[in-house]
Amino acid sequence: MMNKMKHILMAILMGSMLSTLNAQQTIVQYLSGTDKDHTINWNFMCTGGRNSGSWTTIPVPSNWEMQGFGNYVYSKDGKDPEQGM
């Protein structure tokens, strides 16, 4: 009985290992740049604060406040009405 269980478990283990060999390869596609040295320019407009109301481009990934837009917010008080578009 114990020998039969070992054969069943071995068959399950081998089957699971073989199924992973046929798995699809993961493809990574970035919607923005990968880091500060490899950015992509996106069209951007901020609704309030500095440089608001005009379309321009900013590098992504980045922070719109550091790119000269909006207002600096140092807390999570919910009083920041600006939005990036």
N, C-alpha and C positions, 0 to 999 in steps of 0.2 A: 504493500500500500504506500509506504514512504517513498519507494523508488519510483512509483507511478507519479506521485506528487512532484518529485524533482524533475521528471521529464516534462510534465505540464508547465511548471514554472519556467524551465529552460526554454520551452517552445514560445511561451508568452514573451520572455525577455528577448529572444532572438527576433521575433516578429516585430516588436516595438523598435528594436535597433534598425532593422531593415526598412521600416516605414519612414524613419528620419532621413535615410539616404536619398529618398525621392522628394523631400520637402523643397518647396520653392525658395529661391534665394530672395532675401529682403533687399529692396532697392530704396535708398534714401534720396528723397527729392526735397531740397530746401526751397521754401517760399520766399526766403530772404537770404541775406548773406550768412556766412557761417561764423564769423567773428569780426573783431574790430579792424582787422587787416583785409578782410574779404567781404566788403559790404555791397549792397545793391541799392541804387537810388529809387525811392518811391515818391510818387506825387503826394503832397501833404498840404493840409490846411488846418489851422487851429481856430476854434470858434470864439476864444476869448484870450485876453492877455496880450503879451508882446507879439508883434508880427501877425496878429490874427486877421482873418478875413481875406488873405491872399494865398493863392496856390503857389507852391514852390516844390522843390525836391529835397528830401533829406536822406542820408544814408541809413540803411536798415541792416543789422540791428543798431539802434541808438536810443537816445532819450530826447524827446522833443524839447524839453526845457533846456538841455545842454546844447541844442541846435538853435536856440534863440527864440523859442516860441512859448506861449502860455505864461503861467505864473508858477514860481517855485512853491510847492506845498510840502510842509515839513511834518504834517500830522494827518491822521485819518478822521478829521472832524466832519467830513461830508460837505464842506462849504466850497468845493471846487467845481464850478459849473462848466468849465471848458471841456471841449471834446476834440480829439483829433479826427480828421476825416481822410 
